[in-house]
Each structure stands twice: as structure tokens, then as C-alpha cells.
Amino acid sequence: MKNIIKSIWYEIRRSKMLIRMYILFFIIFILVAFLNVGDSVTPGHTSGMLADNPSITYMLQIFILGFMVAIICGEDYKDKVANYEVLSGHSRISIFMARGLMAILVGAVATTILSFVPMITGIILDGWGDKLVLGDIIVRQLLFFFPYLRLAAFLAVLTFLVKNPYIIMGVAFLICDSSVLLGQMLSHSKSFFVSIFNLSLLTSYDGWNIYNLDPSKGIVRYYAYNSSVSSEMVIGTIVVSLIMTAVYLFMGYALFRRDELN
């Protein structure tokens, strides 16, 4: 298993398409922050931008997560690498765990890093502001790792099932495209069992707003948010994500060990 992991890590570092796509999305998220900072309905520099457009921290990131999982788990189906690994004496569980764990861990870590790019870019360009507490937002975005881990495990199972990385990329795009709508529908839900709803919950802030009439400015709105992180949110996100990740890995191995590897 150790040798397989080393081989996969070497393939990741040598994959020009994967690295170029990651760099491209890194630049895209810088541009997203550049275009949104200072232009939000809620004034307040970067904190106002995140309060008004929370999905910029996780929506497009879902696609790059699916892209990475598809490449790591599914790219080798084209040249039958798994067949050679079996013939070389590696057990099926070592092959599956090496590829599955590398895909979900590398994908979740890399995607979590991308989630911070809009915030960091906004702070550099326009400062943080005072609408949200910076420490709270850092904790919330670090917790993104766990829903990403769960979603990556789900996509890994699909990859071992369909054996086509491009279909998985398409599935990731559909999840990404629908995440904003579904997240807004259940943004107040206390359910942690669906990854995109969990991400939406991590970017939902209790708040209120009032307005005042100014003779020169007209209607002036004032916003206040509570970005504190509850113990329920932390425990629910971590525990449910780890349980679902284990369930997906079990399902994936159940499929893989019966696979003919044709």
C-alpha cells in the first residue's frame, strides 16, 4: 500500500493537467474576490463581501474537488494500472484504500485551501472590515475540510462504479451548479447529512438589519451579524462527515473487490 501511495503521489506531482487546472482555479478565485470586494449590498470590506456572497467560498471549489478525485481515482482505468497492481501481488483493499484515501485527502485539503483564496485576496485588496469576526470565519472555513472529505468520498465511489473520470467531472459540475439554489433553500436547516447543505450552514450567519432616512443619502441600511461558531456546528460537521466518509469508503470497497477490472 505504501508503494502504491508513493506511486500515486508521484503521478499527482507529474500531472500537468491537474496542476494547471488547480492554478487556473486559484487565479479564478482571485478574480472573483477582485470583482466582488467593495461591491456588496452589505458594506464592510471583505467581511461584508463574505456576508453578502458566502457561496464564493465553496461553490466553484466543488468542481475542482470532483476534478481531482476523478483524475486520481479514475484516470488509470484507461491503461489498466489496477490490473498490473493486482498481478504484482497487491491486495485489492490496499489498492482501493491507497487510491481512495489519496483522492479524498488530497482533494479535501487542496479544495479547503482554495476556499480561503477569496477571503485572503479580499483582505489584501480592501481590508477585513467589521461585519464578521475574522477568527470565526477562519474556523468555519477550516471546517469546510470535513464536508469536502465526505463529498470526495462519495465521488470516489462513483468513480470506481462508472470507471470514467469525465462523467465524474460532469457530476461535480452539476453539484456545483445546483449548490447555490439548494443551499439557499435549506440554509437554515440543522441537517448535516448532505455536504452542500453543511457547507451552506457553515456560511449562514444570524443577523438583522435596520434602515434610516438620510436627507442627502436617502435610505441608509445598517447590518449586524453573529458569526460565532457553536459546539453543535463543530461536532455535527466533524462527526457526521467522518461517519459518512467511512460509509462511502466501505461501499466503494464492496464494489471494487467484486470488480472484474476489465
C-alpha positions as CSV (number, residue, x, y, z in Angstrom):
1,M,0.0,0.0,0.0
2,K,2.9,2.4,0.8
3,N,4.4,1.8,-2.6
4,I,1.1,2.5,-4.3
5,I,0.6,5.7,-2.4
6,K,4.1,6.8,-3.4
7,S,3.3,6.0,-7.0
8,I,0.0,7.9,-6.9
9,W,1.7,10.9,-5.2
10,Y,4.4,10.9,-8.0
11,E,1.6,10.8,-10.6
12,I,-0.2,13.8,-9.0
13,R,3.0,15.8,-9.0
14,R,3.7,14.9,-12.6
15,S,0.1,15.5,-13.8
16,K,0.3,18.7,-15.9
17,M,-3.4,18.8,-16.4
18,L,-4.2,18.5,-12.7
19,I,-1.6,21.2,-11.7
20,R,-2.7,23.6,-14.5
21,M,-6.3,23.2,-13.6
22,Y,-5.6,23.9,-9.9
23,I,-3.5,27.0,-10.8
24,L,-6.3,28.2,-13.2
25,F,-8.9,27.9,-10.4
26,F,-6.6,29.6,-8.0
27,I,-6.4,32.6,-10.4
28,I,-10.2,32.5,-10.9
29,F,-10.9,32.8,-7.2
30,I,-8.5,35.8,-7.0
31,L,-10.5,37.4,-9.8
32,V,-13.8,36.5,-8.1
33,A,-12.7,38.3,-5.0
34,F,-11.4,41.2,-7.0
35,L,-14.7,41.7,-8.8
36,N,-16.8,41.3,-5.6
37,V,-14.9,43.1,-2.9
38,G,-16.3,46.6,-2.3
39,D,-19.4,45.8,-4.4
40,S,-21.6,44.0,-1.9
41,V,-25.0,45.0,-0.7
42,T,-23.7,44.7,2.8
43,P,-20.9,47.4,3.4
44,G,-17.9,46.3,5.3
45,H,-14.9,45.4,3.1
46,T,-14.1,41.7,2.9
47,S,-16.4,40.7,5.8
48,G,-19.3,42.4,4.0
49,M,-18.4,40.6,0.8
50,L,-18.5,37.2,2.5
51,A,-21.7,38.0,4.4
52,D,-23.4,39.0,1.1
53,N,-21.8,36.3,-1.1
54,P,-21.0,33.4,1.1
55,S,-21.1,30.9,-1.8
56,I,-17.9,32.2,-3.4
57,T,-16.0,30.3,-0.7
58,Y,-17.3,26.9,-1.6
59,M,-19.4,26.8,-4.9
60,L,-16.8,26.6,-7.7
61,Q,-14.5,24.8,-5.3
62,I,-16.7,21.7,-5.6
63,F,-15.9,21.4,-9.2
64,I,-12.1,21.3,-8.7
65,L,-12.7,18.7,-5.9
66,G,-14.6,16.5,-8.3
67,F,-11.9,17.1,-11.0
68,M,-9.1,16.0,-8.6
69,V,-11.0,12.9,-7.4
70,A,-11.8,11.9,-11.0
71,I,-8.2,12.1,-12.1
72,I,-6.7,10.4,-9.1
73,C,-9.2,7.5,-8.9
74,G,-10.3,7.2,-12.5
75,E,-7.6,8.3,-14.9
76,D,-5.7,4.9,-14.6
77,Y,-8.7,2.9,-15.7
78,K,-7.7,3.9,-19.3
79,D,-4.4,2.0,-19.1
80,K,-5.5,-0.8,-16.7
81,V,-3.0,0.2,-14.0
82,A,-5.1,-1.5,-11.3
83,N,-4.8,-4.8,-13.2
84,Y,-1.0,-4.6,-13.1
85,E,-1.1,-3.8,-9.4
86,V,-3.2,-6.9,-8.7
87,L,-0.9,-9.0,-10.8
88,S,2.1,-7.6,-8.9
89,G,0.7,-9.1,-5.7
90,H,-1.1,-6.1,-4.1
91,S,-4.3,-6.9,-2.4
92,R,-7.5,-5.2,-3.6
93,I,-8.1,-3.5,-0.3
94,S,-4.6,-1.9,-0.4
95,I,-5.2,-0.7,-4.0
96,F,-8.6,0.7,-3.1
97,M,-7.5,2.3,0.2
98,A,-4.4,3.8,-1.4
99,R,-6.3,5.4,-4.3
100,G,-9.4,6.3,-2.3
101,L,-7.6,7.8,0.6
102,M,-5.2,9.8,-1.6
103,A,-8.1,11.1,-3.7
104,I,-10.2,12.3,-0.8
105,L,-7.4,13.6,1.4
106,V,-5.5,15.5,-1.3
107,G,-8.8,16.7,-2.8
108,A,-10.2,17.9,0.5
109,V,-7.0,19.7,1.6
110,A,-6.5,21.3,-1.8
111,T,-10.1,22.4,-2.0
112,T,-10.1,23.8,1.5
113,I,-7.0,25.9,0.6
114,L,-8.9,27.3,-2.4
115,S,-11.8,28.2,-0.2
116,F,-9.5,30.7,1.6
117,V,-8.3,32.4,-1.6
118,P,-11.3,34.8,-1.9
119,M,-11.0,35.9,1.7
120,I,-7.2,36.4,1.6
121,T,-7.4,38.3,-1.7
122,G,-10.2,40.5,-0.3
123,I,-8.2,41.3,2.8
124,I,-5.2,42.3,0.8
125,L,-7.3,44.5,-1.5
126,D,-9.7,46.1,0.8
127,G,-9.1,45.0,4.4
128,W,-11.3,42.8,6.6
129,G,-13.9,45.2,8.0
130,D,-16.2,44.7,11.0
131,K,-19.3,42.8,9.8
132,L,-18.0,39.4,10.7
133,V,-15.4,38.2,13.2
134,L,-12.3,37.1,11.4
135,G,-11.4,34.3,13.8
136,D,-15.0,32.9,13.5
137,I,-14.8,32.8,9.7
138,I,-11.4,31.1,9.8
139,V,-12.8,28.3,12.0
140,R,-15.9,28.0,9.8
141,Q,-13.8,27.7,6.6
142,L,-11.4,25.2,8.2
143,L,-14.5,23.1,8.9
144,F,-15.1,23.0,5.2
145,F,-12.5,20.3,5.1
146,F,-15.0,17.7,6.5
147,P,-17.9,18.2,4.1
148,Y,-15.3,18.3,1.3
149,L,-13.9,15.0,2.6
150,R,-17.4,13.4,2.6
151,L,-18.2,14.7,-0.9
152,A,-14.8,13.5,-2.2
153,A,-15.5,10.0,-0.8
154,F,-18.9,10.0,-2.5
155,L,-17.4,11.0,-5.8
156,A,-14.6,8.4,-5.4
157,V,-17.3,5.7,-5.0
158,L,-19.0,6.9,-8.2
159,T,-15.6,6.8,-10.0
160,F,-15.0,3.2,-9.0
161,L,-18.5,2.4,-10.2
162,V,-18.6,4.1,-13.6
163,K,-14.8,4.0,-14.3
164,N,-15.0,7.2,-16.3
165,P,-13.3,10.3,-14.9
166,Y,-15.1,12.6,-17.3
167,I,-18.6,11.5,-16.1
168,I,-17.4,12.3,-12.5
169,M,-16.3,15.8,-13.6
170,G,-19.8,16.3,-15.1
171,V,-21.4,15.1,-11.9
172,A,-19.2,17.6,-9.9
173,F,-20.2,20.4,-12.3
174,L,-23.9,19.6,-11.7
175,I,-23.4,19.6,-7.9
176,C,-21.6,22.9,-8.2
177,D,-24.2,24.4,-10.4
178,S,-27.1,23.4,-8.1
179,S,-25.3,24.1,-4.8
180,V,-26.3,27.8,-4.5
181,L,-30.0,27.1,-5.2
182,L,-30.2,24.1,-2.8
183,G,-28.1,25.8,-0.2
184,Q,-30.4,28.8,-0.1
185,M,-33.4,26.6,0.2
186,L,-32.0,24.8,3.3
187,S,-29.6,27.5,4.6
188,H,-31.4,27.4,8.0
189,S,-31.6,23.6,8.1
190,K,-29.9,21.9,11.1
191,S,-29.2,18.8,9.0
192,F,-25.5,17.9,8.5
193,F,-26.2,14.9,6.4
194,V,-25.7,16.4,2.9
195,S,-22.4,18.0,2.2
196,I,-23.6,21.1,0.3
197,F,-26.2,21.8,2.9
198,N,-23.5,21.5,5.5
199,L,-21.3,24.0,3.6
200,S,-24.3,26.4,3.3
201,L,-24.9,26.1,7.0
202,L,-21.2,26.9,7.7
203,T,-21.6,30.1,5.7
204,S,-25.0,31.2,7.2
205,Y,-24.9,34.0,9.8
206,D,-27.7,35.0,12.1
207,G,-28.2,38.7,11.8
208,W,-30.6,41.7,11.5
209,N,-30.7,45.0,9.6
210,I,-32.4,48.3,10.1
211,Y,-32.5,51.4,7.9
212,N,-32.5,55.1,8.4
213,L,-33.5,58.0,6.1
214,D,-30.8,60.5,5.4
215,P,-31.5,63.8,3.7
216,S,-28.6,63.5,1.4
217,K,-28.0,59.7,1.1
218,G,-31.6,58.6,1.1
219,I,-32.2,55.1,2.7
220,V,-29.1,54.0,4.6
221,R,-29.1,50.4,5.8
222,Y,-27.3,49.1,8.8
223,Y,-26.4,45.4,9.1
224,A,-25.3,43.3,12.1
225,Y,-24.3,39.6,12.0
226,N,-23.5,36.9,14.5
227,S,-20.7,34.7,13.1
228,S,-19.9,32.8,16.3
229,V,-19.3,29.0,15.9
230,S,-21.5,26.8,18.1
231,S,-20.3,23.5,19.5
232,E,-23.2,21.8,17.8
233,M,-21.9,23.1,14.4
234,V,-18.4,21.9,15.0
235,I,-19.4,18.4,16.4
236,G,-22.1,17.9,13.9
237,T,-19.9,18.8,10.9
238,I,-17.0,16.6,12.1
239,V,-18.8,13.6,13.3
240,V,-21.3,13.2,10.5
241,S,-18.7,13.9,7.9
242,L,-16.3,11.2,9.3
243,I,-19.2,8.7,9.6
244,M,-20.4,9.3,6.0
245,T,-16.8,9.2,4.7
246,A,-16.4,5.7,6.3
247,V,-19.7,4.6,4.9
248,Y,-18.8,5.7,1.4
249,L,-15.4,4.0,1.6
250,F,-17.0,0.8,2.7
251,M,-19.5,0.9,-0.2
252,G,-16.6,1.7,-2.6
253,Y,-14.6,-1.3,-1.4
254,A,-17.6,-3.6,-1.6
255,L,-17.9,-2.6,-5.3
256,F,-14.2,-2.7,-6.0
257,R,-13.4,-6.1,-4.6
258,R,-16.0,-7.7,-6.8
259,D,-14.9,-5.7,-9.9
260,E,-13.6,-7.7,-12.8
261,L,-11.2,-4.8,-13.7
262,N,-12.0,-5.2,-17.4
